[in-house]
Amino acid sequence: MFRGKRALFDRLASVFDNALIDQRQTVAPIDWYRAPHGWAERTALYVSASEAMFTDAATKAIAAANLRPDEIDGLVFVSTTGISTPSIDARVAPRLGLRPDVRRVPLFGLGCAGGVTGLATAARLAQSEPGSHWLLVCVETCSISIRLDSDDPAAIVATALFGDGAAAAVVSTPKTSNGTEGLATIVGAGEKLWPDTLGIMGWRVEDPGLAVIFDRAIPPFVTSELAEAIDDILGQLNMTRSGIDRFCCHPGGTKVVEAIEQALKLGGGMLDLERQVLREHGNMSAPTVMFVLAGLIERGLPERVMMTAFGPGFTCAGLVLEQ
């Protein structure tokens, strides 16, 4: 696949070993990645794959909330790995059975922070209209941007790290229409944007497609800055770290998980689900932290959980859930 680029293959091999990822899911068969593709082909795949993943994730989330599609009042759609106008939510809403007057809020550019920020946005919108039901859907097709034509170190890391995925949830106030309580209550959220950090994470728009921006400074930046950012967000909610029973973190990579543990002084094994999601799915960008949350719910959600994720900006997003 690397067209005889032995040196590039040797560099990739060690990155794959260090990523500690056993499997990933991609929207195209492996042979698709062997051939060159331009913007038109990549966009067509993004649209078709995102429509399918959106439909599947949204259908499951609505059913899990014991709602009908026509009971959804609004939806927040998060995606940063492709471009579509009309947005994917507009393409899919009619076939899902959503009402023609459903409010749509598509969010672009949030990257890995999109799961937390999208959930917080849905919560604020639901809170502004008591009794309403908002559907959050995160869809990312990171693998479409894998660039085997590039020997940029960031592109090499992306080749070993990225996977595709989708996640969805329903946020309602104050109760679902059938009178049952939800899985948890969102009690607050916040963000921290650091100045002069645009070059740490993001995309460059190039021919023949998006090119990833990953700075090697991400793990040390997390180690040095995360604790203060989390404390600031919690302080705005009149909370402290000591009151959090479990952090639910976006596992951007093994080094990032280690940096989070070091910054927040978490004991070994505390972020076991984060490592499991990374091992089984890779970094799917925005949906990844939702996969970790799903694992916590299945295991038994602790009384107070704080979700955290980093994204382009450079940004830290945080959200607190209570049982």
Phi and psi in degrees as GROMACS dihedral restraints (atoms count N, CA, C in turn):
[ dihedral_restraints ]
;  ai    aj    ak    al  type     phi  dphi    fc
    3     4     5     6     1  -102.5    20    10
    4     5     6     7     1    17.1    20    10
    6     7     8     9     1    52.8    20    10
    7     8     9    10     1    45.2    20    10
    9    10    11    12     1    76.4    20    10
   10    11    12    13     1     9.5    20    10
   12    13    14    15     1   -82.1    20    10
   13    14    15    16     1    82.1    20    10
   15    16    17    18     1   -60.5    20    10
   16    17    18    19     1   -44.1    20    10
   18    19    20    21     1   -62.3    20    10
   19    20    21    22     1   -40.1    20    10
   21    22    23    24     1   -65.9    20    10
   22    23    24    25     1   -41.6    20    10
   24    25    26    27     1   -61.7    20    10
   25    26    27    28     1   -43.0    20    10
   27    28    29    30     1   -61.9    20    10
   28    29    30    31     1   -39.5    20    10
   30    31    32    33     1   -67.3    20    10
   31    32    33    34     1   -40.4    20    10
   33    34    35    36     1   -64.0    20    10
   34    35    36    37     1   -39.4    20    10
   36    37    38    39     1   -57.5    20    10
   37    38    39    40     1   -44.6    20    10
   39    40    41    42     1   -69.2    20    10
   40    41    42    43     1   -34.8    20    10
   42    43    44    45     1   -65.4    20    10
   43    44    45    46     1   -41.1    20    10
   45    46    47    48     1   -62.7    20    10
   46    47    48    49     1   -42.5    20    10
   48    49    50    51     1   -61.0    20    10
   49    50    51    52     1   -44.1    20    10
   51    52    53    54     1   -75.4    20    10
   52    53    54    55     1   -18.8    20    10
   54    55    56    57     1   -71.0    20    10
   55    56    57    58     1   -24.9    20    10
   57    58    59    60     1    56.6    20    10
   58    59    60    61     1    40.3    20    10
   60    61    62    63     1  -109.5    20    10
   61    62    63    64     1   124.2    20    10
   63    64    65    66     1   -86.1    20    10
   64    65    66    67     1   -35.3    20    10
   66    67    68    69     1  -155.5    20    10
   67    68    69    70     1   158.5    20    10
   69    70    71    72     1  -142.1    20    10
   70    71    72    73     1   161.2    20    10
   72    73    74    75     1  -111.1    20    10
   73    74    75    76     1   135.3    20    10
   75    76    77    78     1  -127.8    20    10
   76    77    78    79     1   155.1    20    10
   78    79    80    81     1   -83.5    20    10
   79    80    81    82     1    -5.9    20    10
   81    82    83    84     1  -132.1    20    10
   82    83    84    85     1   152.6    20    10
   84    85    86    87     1   -67.0    20    10
   85    86    87    88     1   159.5    20    10
   87    88    89    90     1   -56.9    20    10
   88    89    90    91     1   -33.8    20    10
   90    91    92    93     1   -64.2    20    10
   91    92    93    94     1   -25.4    20    10
   93    94    95    96     1   -60.0    20    10
   94    95    96    97     1   -35.8    20    10
   96    97    98    99     1   -77.7    20    10
   97    98    99   100     1   -12.0    20    10
   99   100   101   102     1   -76.2    20    10
  100   101   102   103     1   -24.9    20    10
  102   103   104   105     1  -100.0    20    10
  103   104   105   106     1   154.2    20    10
  105   106   107   108     1   -74.2    20    10
  106   107   108   109     1   145.6    20    10
  108   109   110   111     1  -140.6    20    10
  109   110   111   112     1   139.8    20    10
  111   112   113   114     1   -97.1    20    10
  112   113   114   115     1  -172.4    20    10
  114   115   116   117     1   -60.3    20    10
  115   116   117   118     1   -41.5    20    10
  117   118   119   120     1   -62.8    20    10
  118   119   120   121     1   -46.3    20    10
  120   121   122   123     1   -67.0    20    10
  121   122   123   124     1   -43.3    20    10
  123   124   125   126     1   -63.2    20    10
  124   125   126   127     1   -40.5    20    10
  126   127   128   129     1   -68.1    20    10
  127   128   129   130     1   -40.5    20    10
  129   130   131   132     1   -61.1    20    10
  130   131   132   133     1   -41.2    20    10
  132   133   134   135     1   -67.9    20    10
  133   134   135   136     1   -40.6    20    10
  135   136   137   138     1   -57.4    20    10
  136   137   138   139     1   -46.7    20    10
  138   139   140   141     1   -65.4    20    10
  139   140   141   142     1   -50.3    20    10
  141   142   143   144     1   -65.2    20    10
  142   143   144   145     1   -42.8    20    10
  144   145   146   147     1   -69.0    20    10
  145   146   147   148     1   -40.4    20    10
  147   148   149   150     1   -66.7    20    10
  148   149   150   151     1   -38.5    20    10
  150   151   152   153     1   -59.3    20    10
  151   152   153   154     1   -44.1    20    10
  153   154   155   156     1   -66.8    20    10
  154   155   156   157     1   -45.2    20    10
  156   157   158   159     1   -68.4    20    10
  157   158   159   160     1   -39.1    20    10
  159   160   161   162     1   -58.3    20    10
  160   161   162   163     1   -49.6    20    10
  162   163   164   165     1   -59.5    20    10
  163   164   165   166     1   -45.4    20    10
  165   166   167   168     1   -65.4    20    10
  166   167   168   169     1   -49.6    20    10
  168   169   170   171     1   -65.7    20    10
  169   170   171   172     1   -42.8    20    10
  171   172   173   174     1   -66.4    20    10
  172   173   174   175     1   -42.3    20    10
  174   175   176   177     1   -59.9    20    10
  175   176   177   178     1   -44.2    20    10
  177   178   179   180     1   -65.5    20    10
  178   179   180   181     1   -40.5    20    10
  180   181   182   183     1   -67.1    20    10
  181   182   183   184     1   -42.2    20    10
  183   184   185   186     1   -64.1    20    10
  184   185   186   187     1   -42.0    20    10
  186   187   188   189     1   -65.0    20    10
  187   188   189   190     1   -40.9    20    10
  189   190   191   192     1   -64.0    20    10
  190   191   192   193     1   -27.2    20    10
  192   193   194   195     1   -86.6    20    10
  193   194   195   196     1     4.3    20    10
  195   196   197   198     1    57.2    20    10
  196   197   198   199     1    40.8    20    10
  198   199   200   201     1  -120.2    20    10
  199   200   201   202     1   162.7    20    10
  201   202   203   204     1   -96.2    20    10
  202   203   204   205     1   153.0    20    10
  204   205   206   207     1   -54.7    20    10
  205   206   207   208     1   -34.8    20    10
  207   208   209   210     1   -76.2    20    10
  208   209   210   211     1    -1.4    20    10
  210   211   212   213     1   -92.8    20    10
  211   212   213   214     1    -5.5    20    10
  213   214   215   216     1   -78.5    20    10
  214   215   216   217     1   123.7    20    10
  216   217   218   219     1   -90.5    20    10
  217   218   219   220     1   -27.5    20    10
  219   220   221   222     1  -159.0    20    10
  220   221   222   223     1   161.9    20    10
  222   223   224   225     1  -141.0    20    10
  223   224   225   226     1   144.9    20    10
  225   226   227   228     1  -112.3    20    10
  226   227   228   229     1   122.7    20    10
  228   229   230   231     1  -114.3    20    10
  229   230   231   232     1   125.0    20    10
  231   232   233   234     1  -115.2    20    10
  232   233   234   235     1   126.9    20    10
  234   235   236   237     1  -164.8    20    10
  235   236   237   238     1   140.2    20    10
  237   238   239   240     1  -132.7    20    10
  238   239   240   241     1     2.3    20    10
  240   241   242   243     1  -104.8    20    10
  241   242   243   244     1    12.1    20    10
  243   244   245   246     1  -170.0    20    10
  244   245   246   247     1   171.2    20    10
  246   247   248   249     1  -125.3    20    10
  247   248   249   250     1   132.8    20    10
  249   250   251   252     1  -150.8    20    10
  250   251   252   253     1   124.8    20    10
  252   253   254   255     1  -133.8    20    10
  253   254   255   256     1   111.9    20    10
  255   256   257   258     1   -62.1    20    10
  256   257   258   259     1   154.4    20    10
  258   259   260   261     1   -68.9    20    10
  259   260   261   262     1   164.2    20    10
  261   262   263   264     1   -58.7    20    10
  262   263   264   265     1   -37.3    20    10
  264   265   266   267     1   -62.0    20    10
  265   266   267   268     1   -37.0    20    10
  267   268   269   270     1   -68.5    20    10
  268   269   270   271     1   -35.0    20    10
  270   271   272   273     1   -69.1    20    10
  271   272   273   274     1   -34.0    20    10
  273   274   275   276     1   -95.5    20    10
  274   275   276   277     1   -28.4    20    10
  276   277   278   279     1   -51.7    20    10
  277   278   279   280     1   -46.8    20    10
  279   280   281   282     1   -62.9    20    10
  280   281   282   283     1   -41.8    20    10
  282   283   284   285     1   -72.4    20    10
  283   284   285   286     1   -21.1    20    10
  285   286   287   288     1   -75.0    20    10
  286   287   288   289     1   -19.3    20    10
  288   289   290   291     1    91.9    20    10
  289   290   291   292     1    16.7    20    10
  291   292   293   294     1   -72.2    20    10
  292   293   294   295     1   152.9    20    10
  294   295   296   297     1   -67.5    20    10
  295   296   297   298     1   152.7    20    10
  297   298   299   300     1   -62.8    20    10
  298   299   300   301     1   -23.9    20    10
  300   301   302   303     1   -95.3    20    10
  301   302   303   304     1    13.8    20    10
  303   304   305   306     1   -61.4    20    10
  304   305   306   307     1   136.1    20    10
  306   307   308   309     1   -84.5    20    10
  307   308   309   310     1   133.3    20    10
  309   310   311   312     1  -117.3    20    10
  310   311   312   313     1   133.9    20    10
  312   313   314   315     1  -131.6    20    10
  313   314   315   316     1    86.7    20    10
  315   316   317   318     1   -78.8    20    10
  316   317   318   319     1   133.3    20    10
  318   319   320   321     1  -118.1    20    10
  319   320   321   322     1   128.6    20    10
  321   322   323   324     1  -124.9    20    10
  322   323   324   325     1   147.3    20    10
  324   325   326   327     1    94.3    20    10
  325   326   327   328     1     2.1    20    10
  327   328   329   330     1   -81.8    20    10
  328   329   330   331     1   -19.8    20    10
  330   331   332   333     1    59.0    20    10
  331   332   333   334     1  -138.6    20    10
  333   334   335   336     1   -64.6    20    10
  334   335   336   337     1   -21.0    20    10
  336   337   338   339     1   -79.0    20    10
  337   338   339   340     1    -6.0    20    10
  339   340   341   342     1   -62.7    20    10
  340   341   342   343     1   -33.0    20    10
  342   343   344   345     1   -63.5    20    10
  343   344   345   346     1   -45.5    20    10
  345   346   347   348     1   -73.0    20    10
  346   347   348   349     1   -47.0    20    10
  348   349   350   351     1   -66.3    20    10
  349   350   351   352     1   -37.2    20    10
  351   352   353   354     1   -64.3    20    10
  352   353   354   355     1   -42.1    20    10
  354   355   356   357     1   -64.5    20    10
  355   356   357   358     1   -40.6    20    10
  357   358   359   360     1   -65.3    20    10
  358   359   360   361     1   -38.7    20    10
  360   361   362   363     1   -65.1    20    10
  361   362   363   364     1   -44.7    20    10
  363   364   365   366     1   -60.3    20    10
  364   365   366   367     1   -39.2    20    10
  366   367   368   369     1   -65.3    20    10
  367   368   369   370     1   -42.4    20    10
  369   370   371   372     1   -65.5    20    10
  370   371   372   373     1   -39.7    20    10
  372   373   374   375     1   -67.3    20    10
  373   374   375   376     1   -41.4    20    10
  375   376   377   378     1   -64.3    20    10
  376   377   378   379     1   -40.3    20    10
  378   379   380   381     1   -65.3    20    10
  379   380   381   382     1   -31.5    20    10
  381   382   383   384     1   -73.1    20    10
  382   383   384   385     1   -16.4    20    10
  384   385   386   387     1  -131.4    20    10
  385   386   387   388     1    82.3    20    10
  387   388   389   390     1   -52.2    20    10
  388   389   390   391     1   134.9    20    10
  390   391   392   393     1    91.0    20    10
  391   392   393   394     1    -2.0    20    10
  393   394   395   396     1   -89.8    20    10
  394   395   396   397     1   160.0    20    10
  396   397   398   399     1  -121.5    20    10
  397   398   399   400     1   123.6    20    10
  399   400   401   402     1  -117.9    20    10
  400   401   402   403     1   134.4    20    10
  402   403   404   405     1  -101.7    20    10
  403   404   405   406     1   123.7    20    10
  405   406   407   408     1  -101.3    20    10
  406   407   408   409     1   130.7    20    10
  408   409   410   411     1  -132.1    20    10
  409   410   411   412     1   124.8    20    10
  411   412   413   414     1  -111.6    20    10
  412   413   414   415     1   125.6    20    10
  414   415   416   417     1  -132.8    20    10
  415   416   417   418     1   127.4    20    10
  417   418   419   420     1  -135.7    20    10
  418   419   420   421     1   135.5    20    10
  420   421   422   423     1  -118.3    20    10
  421   422   423   424     1    63.9    20    10
  423   424   425   426     1   -58.2    20    10
  424   425   426   427     1   -35.1    20    10
  426   427   428   429     1   -64.7    20    10
  427   428   429   430     1   -23.8    20    10
  429   430   431   432     1   -61.2    20    10
  430   431   432   433     1   -25.6    20    10
  432   433   434   435     1   -93.2    20    10
  433   434   435   436     1     3.8    20    10
  435   436   437   438     1   -61.2    20    10
  436   437   438   439     1   129.2    20    10
  438   439   440   441     1  -121.0    20    10
  439   440   441   442     1    95.4    20    10
  441   442   443   444     1   -76.4    20    10
  442   443   444   445     1    -6.1    20    10
  444   445   446   447     1   -85.3    20    10
  445   446   447   448     1    -4.7    20    10
  447   448   449   450     1  -113.1    20    10
  448   449   450   451     1   139.7    20    10
  450   451   452   453     1  -107.3    20    10
  451   452   453   454     1    18.3    20    10
  453   454   455   456     1   -62.2    20    10
  454   455   456   457     1   131.4    20    10
  456   457   458   459     1   -53.0    20    10
  457   458   459   460     1   -37.9    20    10
  459   460   461   462     1   -64.5    20    10
  460   461   462   463     1   -38.5    20    10
  462   463   464   465     1   -66.1    20    10
  463   464   465   466     1   -35.1    20    10
  465   466   467   468     1   -66.0    20    10
  466   467   468   469     1   -44.1    20    10
  468   469   470   471     1   -61.5    20    10
  469   470   471   472     1   -43.6    20    10
  471   472   473   474     1   -61.4    20    10
  472   473   474   475     1   -37.7    20    10
  474   475   476   477     1   -61.1    20    10
  475   476   477   478     1   -36.4    20    10
  477   478   479   480     1   -86.0    20    10
  478   479   480   481     1   -17.4    20    10
  480   481   482   483     1  -107.9    20    10
  481   482   483   484     1   -38.2    20    10
  483   484   485   486     1   -77.8    20    10
  484   485   486   487     1   140.6    20    10
  486   487   488   489     1  -135.7    20    10
  487   488   489   490     1   174.4    20    10
  489   490   491   492     1  -111.6    20    10
  490   491   492   493     1   150.7    20    10
  492   493   494   495     1  -177.0    20    10
  493   494   495   496     1   172.0    20    10
  495   496   497   498     1  -146.3    20    10
  496   497   498   499     1   152.3    20    10
  498   499   500   501     1  -148.2    20    10
  499   500   501   502     1   152.5    20    10
  501   502   503   504     1  -147.5    20    10
  502   503   504   505     1   156.6    20    10
  504   505   506   507     1  -154.9    20    10
  505   506   507   508     1   155.6    20    10
  507   508   509   510     1  -109.1    20    10
  508   509   510   511     1   130.6    20    10
  510   511   512   513     1  -114.8    20    10
  511   512   513   514     1   124.4    20    10
  513   514   515   516     1  -129.6    20    10
  514   515   516   517     1   154.8    20    10
  516   517   518   519     1  -135.8    20    10
  517   518   519   520     1   141.3    20    10
  519   520   521   522     1   -84.8    20    10
  520   521   522   523     1   -17.0    20    10
  522   523   524   525     1  -139.9    20    10
  523   524   525   526     1   159.8    20    10
  525   526   527   528     1   -68.9    20    10
  526   527   528   529     1   159.8    20    10
  528   529   530   531     1   -64.5    20    10
  529   530   531   532     1   -21.7    20    10
  531   532   533   534     1   -90.3    20    10
  532   533   534   535     1     6.9    20    10
  534   535   536   537     1    86.6    20    10
  535   536   537   538     1     2.6    20    10
  537   538   539   540     1   -90.5    20    10
  538   539   540   541     1   143.5    20    10
  540   541   542   543     1   -73.0    20    10
  541   542   543   544     1   155.4    20    10
  543   544   545   546     1   -78.5    20    10
  544   545   546   547     1  -178.6    20    10
  546   547   548   549     1   -70.4    20    10
  547   548   549   550     1   -32.9    20    10
  549   550   551   552     1  -162.1    20    10
  550   551   552   553     1   165.2    20    10
  552   553   554   555     1  -108.6    20    10
  553   554   555   556     1   130.1    20    10
  555   556   557   558     1   -83.6    20    10
  556   557   558   559     1   115.0    20    10
  558   559   560   561     1   -99.7    20    10
  559   560   561   562     1   -11.7    20    10
  561   562   563   564     1   167.6    20    10
  562   563   564   565     1   163.1    20    10
  564   565   566   567     1  -153.9    20    10
  565   566   567   568     1   163.1    20    10
  567   568   569   570     1  -163.1    20    10
  568   569   570   571     1   171.7    20    10
  570   571   572   573     1  -140.7    20    10
  571   572   573   574     1   157.9    20    10
  573   574   575   576     1  -132.7    20    10
  574   575   576   577     1   121.9    20    10
  576   577   578   579     1  -112.5    20    10
  577   578   579   580     1   121.8    20    10
  579   580   581   582     1   -91.1    20    10
  580   581   582   583     1   134.6    20    10
  582   583   584   585     1   -72.2    20    10
  583   584   585   586     1   154.3    20    10
  585   586   587   588     1    58.9    20    10
  586   587   588   589     1    38.4    20    10
  588   589   590   591     1  -127.1    20    10
  589   590   591   592     1    23.1    20    10
  591   592   593   594     1   -63.1    20    10
  592   593   594   595     1   -25.8    20    10
  594   595   596   597     1   -89.0    20    10
  595   596   597   598     1     5.4    20    10
  597   598   599   600     1   -79.2    20    10
  598   599   600   601     1   -40.5    20    10
  600   601   602   603     1  -153.8    20    10
  601   602   603   604     1   142.6    20    10
  603   604   605   606     1   156.4    20    10
  604   605   606   607     1  -158.3    20    10
  606   607   608   609     1  -124.4    20    10
  607   608   609   610     1   144.6    20    10
  609   610   611   612     1  -103.9    20    10
  610   611   612   613     1   134.4    20    10
  612   613   614   615     1   -86.4    20    10
  613   614   615   616     1   113.2    20    10
  615   616   617   618     1  -133.2    20    10
  616   617   618   619     1   169.5    20    10
  618   619   620   621     1   -94.6    20    10
  619   620   621   622     1   129.6    20    10
  621   622   623   624     1   -99.7    20    10
  622   623   624   625     1    13.4    20    10
  624   625   626   627     1  -178.3    20    10
  625   626   627   628     1  -172.6    20    10
  627   628   629   630     1   -65.8    20    10
  628   629   630   631     1   143.6    20    10
  630   631   632   633     1  -120.2    20    10
  631   632   633   634     1   128.6    20    10
  633   634   635   636     1   -73.9    20    10
  634   635   636   637     1   145.8    20    10
  636   637   638   639     1  -112.5    20    10
  637   638   639   640     1   111.1    20    10
  639   640   641   642     1  -128.4    20    10
  640   641   642   643     1   115.1    20    10
  642   643   644   645     1   -91.2    20    10
  643   644   645   646     1   140.8    20    10
  645   646   647   648     1   -63.0    20    10
  646   647   648   649     1   -13.7    20    10
  648   649   650   651     1   -78.8    20    10
  649   650   651   652     1    -4.3    20    10
  651   652   653   654     1   -58.8    20    10
  652   653   654   655     1   -54.8    20    10
  654   655   656   657     1   -59.0    20    10
  655   656   657   658     1   -48.4    20    10
  657   658   659   660     1   -64.3    20    10
  658   659   660   661     1   -31.5    20    10
  660   661   662   663     1   -64.3    20    10
  661   662   663   664     1   -43.3    20    10
  663   664   665   666     1   -61.3    20    10
  664   665   666   667     1   -44.2    20    10
  666   667   668   669     1   -58.5    20    10
  667   668   669   670     1   -41.5    20    10
  669   670   671   672     1   -86.1    20    10
  670   671   672   673     1   -26.3    20    10
  672   673   674   675     1  -112.0    20    10
  673   674   675   676     1   -20.6    20    10
  675   676   677   678     1   -62.4    20    10
  676   677   678   679     1   -47.8    20    10
  678   679   680   681     1   -57.5    20    10
  679   680   681   682     1   -44.7    20    10
  681   682   683   684     1   -65.5    20    10
  682   683   684   685     1   -40.0    20    10
  684   685   686   687     1   -63.5    20    10
  685   686   687   688     1   -44.1    20    10
  687   688   689   690     1   -63.6    20    10
  688   689   690   691     1   -43.3    20    10
  690   691   692   693     1   -61.9    20    10
  691   692   693   694     1   -38.5    20    10
  693   694   695   696     1   -65.4    20    10
  694   695   696   697     1   -44.6    20    10
  696   697   698   699     1   -63.5    20    10
  697   698   699   700     1   -45.9    20    10
  699   700   701   702     1   -65.4    20    10
  700   701   702   703     1   -36.7    20    10
  702   703   704   705     1   -60.5    20    10
  703   704   705   706     1   -37.2    20    10
  705   706   707   708     1   -65.5    20    10
  706   707   708   709     1   -21.3    20    10
  708   709   710   711     1  -101.0    20    10
  709   710   711   712     1     9.4    20    10
  711   712   713   714     1    59.6    20    10
  712   713   714   715     1    40.7    20    10
  714   715   716   717     1  -129.1    20    10
  715   716   717   718     1   166.7    20    10
  717   718   719   720     1  -131.8    20    10
  718   719   720   721     1   164.7    20    10
  720   721   722   723     1   -59.7    20    10
  721   722   723   724     1   -32.3    20    10
  723   724   725   726     1   -63.5    20    10
  724   725   726   727     1   -20.0    20    10
  726   727   728   729     1   -89.8    20    10
  727   728   729   730     1     0.6    20    10
  729   730   731   732     1   -94.2    20    10
  730   731   732   733     1   123.8    20    10
  732   733   734   735     1   -81.7    20    10
  733   734   735   736     1   -29.8    20    10
  735   736   737   738     1  -156.3    20    10
  736   737   738   739     1   130.1    20    10
  738   739   740   741     1   -87.6    20    10
  739   740   741   742     1   137.2    20    10
  741   742   743   744     1  -115.6    20    10
  742   743   744   745     1   102.6    20    10
  744   745   746   747     1  -112.4    20    10
  745   746   747   748     1   148.0    20    10
  747   748   749   750     1   -72.8    20    10
  748   749   750   751     1   117.7    20    10
  750   751   752   753     1   -86.0    20    10
  751   752   753   754     1    83.4    20    10
  753   754   755   756     1   -65.1    20    10
  754   755   756   757     1   -23.8    20    10
  756   757   758   759     1   173.8    20    10
  757   758   759   760     1   167.8    20    10
  759   760   761   762     1   -61.3    20    10
  760   761   762   763     1   -40.2    20    10
  762   763   764   765     1   -68.4    20    10
  763   764   765   766     1   -33.5    20    10
  765   766   767   768     1   -68.8    20    10
  766   767   768   769     1   -41.8    20    10
  768   769   770   771     1   -60.3    20    10
  769   770   771   772     1   -44.5    20    10
  771   772   773   774     1   -61.0    20    10
  772   773   774   775     1   -39.4    20    10
  774   775   776   777     1   -66.1    20    10
  775   776   777   778     1   -38.3    20    10
  777   778   779   780     1   -63.2    20    10
  778   779   780   781     1   -45.1    20    10
  780   781   782   783     1   -60.0    20    10
  781   782   783   784     1   -41.5    20    10
  783   784   785   786     1   -69.0    20    10
  784   785   786   787     1   -43.3    20    10
  786   787   788   789     1   -65.7    20    10
  787   788   789   790     1   -41.0    20    10
  789   790   791   792     1   -95.6    20    10
  790   791   792   793     1     3.5    20    10
  792   793   794   795     1    55.6    20    10
  793   794   795   796     1    48.1    20    10
  795   796   797   798     1   -90.6    20    10
  796   797   798   799     1   140.0    20    10
  798   799   800   801     1   -68.7    20    10
  799   800   801   802     1   158.2    20    10
  801   802   803   804     1   -58.6    20    10
  802   803   804   805     1   134.9    20    10
  804   805   806   807     1    88.3    20    10
  805   806   807   808     1    -8.4    20    10
  807   808   809   810     1   -61.8    20    10
  808   809   810   811     1   -38.1    20    10
  810   811   812   813     1  -100.1    20    10
  811   812   813   814     1    45.3    20    10
  813   814   815   816     1   -66.5    20    10
  814   815   816   817     1   -38.4    20    10
  816   817   818   819     1   -67.8    20    10
  817   818   819   820     1   -35.0    20    10
  819   820   821   822     1   -60.8    20    10
  820   821   822   823     1   -44.3    20    10
  822   823   824   825     1   -67.3    20    10
  823   824   825   826     1   -35.9    20    10
  825   826   827   828     1   -65.4    20    10
  826   827   828   829     1   -44.6    20    10
  828   829   830   831     1   -62.5    20    10
  829   830   831   832     1   -42.8    20    10
  831   832   833   834     1   -62.6    20    10
  832   833   834   835     1   -41.1    20    10
  834   835   836   837     1   -65.6    20    10
  835   836   837   838     1   -36.9    20    10
  837   838   839   840     1   -93.8    20    10
  838   839   840   841     1   -18.7    20    10
  840   841   842   843     1  -133.7    20    10
  841   842   843   844     1   -13.8    20    10
  843   844   845   846     1    73.3    20    10
  844   845   846   847     1  -170.8    20    10
  846   847   848   849     1   -88.6    20    10
  847   848   849   850     1   110.2    20    10
  849   850   851   852     1   -96.8    20    10
  850   851   852   853     1    12.6    20    10
  852   853   854   855     1    64.2    20    10
  853   854   855   856     1  -130.9    20    10
  855   856   857   858     1   -52.3    20    10
  856   857   858   859     1   -42.4    20    10
  858   859   860   861     1   -70.1    20    10
  859   860   861   862     1   -15.8    20    10
  861   862   863   864     1   -59.3    20    10
  862   863   864   865     1   -45.8    20    10
  864   865   866   867     1   -66.3    20    10
  865   866   867   868     1   -27.7    20    10
  867   868   869   870     1   -68.2    20    10
  868   869   870   871     1   -33.1    20    10
  870   871   872   873     1   -64.8    20    10
  871   872   873   874     1   -40.0    20    10
  873   874   875   876     1   -63.5    20    10
  874   875   876   877     1   -43.8    20    10
  876   877   878   879     1   -60.8    20    10
  877   878   879   880     1   -41.4    20    10
  879   880   881   882     1   -60.1    20    10
  880   881   882   883     1   -38.9    20    10
  882   883   884   885     1   -65.1    20    10
  883   884   885   886     1   -38.9    20    10
  885   886   887   888     1   -66.3    20    10
  886   887   888   889     1   -40.5    20    10
  888   889   890   891     1   -63.4    20    10
  889   890   891   892     1   -42.7    20    10
  891   892   893   894     1   -64.3    20    10
  892   893   894   895     1   -37.2    20    10
  894   895   896   897     1   -75.3    20    10
  895   896   897   898     1   -29.6    20    10
  897   898   899   900     1   122.2    20    10
  898   899   900   901     1    99.7    20    10
  900   901   902   903     1   -62.9    20    10
  901   902   903   904     1   126.9    20    10
  903   904   905   906     1   -62.8    20    10
  904   905   906   907     1   167.7    20    10
  906   907   908   909     1   -62.0    20    10
  907   908   909   910     1   -42.1    20    10
  909   910   911   912     1  -135.6    20    10
  910   911   912   913     1   122.1    20    10
  912   913   914   915     1  -123.2    20    10
  913   914   915   916     1   139.6    20    10
  915   916   917   918     1  -115.3    20    10
  916   917   918   919     1   120.7    20    10
  918   919   920   921     1   -87.2    20    10
  919   920   921   922     1   138.5    20    10
  921   922   923   924     1  -139.0    20    10
  922   923   924   925     1   148.3    20    10
  924   925   926   927     1  -158.9    20    10
  925   926   927   928     1   151.8    20    10
  927   928   929   930     1  -107.5    20    10
  928   929   930   931     1   151.6    20    10
  930   931   932   933     1  -152.5    20    10
  931   932   933   934     1   176.9    20    10
  933   934   935   936     1   -56.8    20    10
  934   935   936   937     1   143.5    20    10
  936   937   938   939     1   150.3    20    10
  937   938   939   940     1   -53.1    20    10
  939   940   941   942     1   -83.9    20    10
  940   941   942   943     1   136.3    20    10
  942   943   944   945     1  -128.2    20    10
  943   944   945   946     1   144.3    20    10
  945   946   947   948     1  -116.2    20    10
  946   947   948   949     1   127.1    20    10
  948   949   950   951     1  -111.9    20    10
  949   950   951   952     1   139.8    20    10
  951   952   953   954     1  -136.1    20    10
  952   953   954   955     1   146.6    20    10
  954   955   956   957     1  -148.4    20    10
  955   956   957   958     1   136.7    20    10
  957   958   959   960     1  -109.6    20    10
  958   959   960   961     1   130.1    20    10
  960   961   962   963     1  -113.4    20    10
  961   962   963   964     1   143.5    20    10
  963   964   965   966     1  -130.1    20    10
  964   965   966   967     1   144.3    20    10
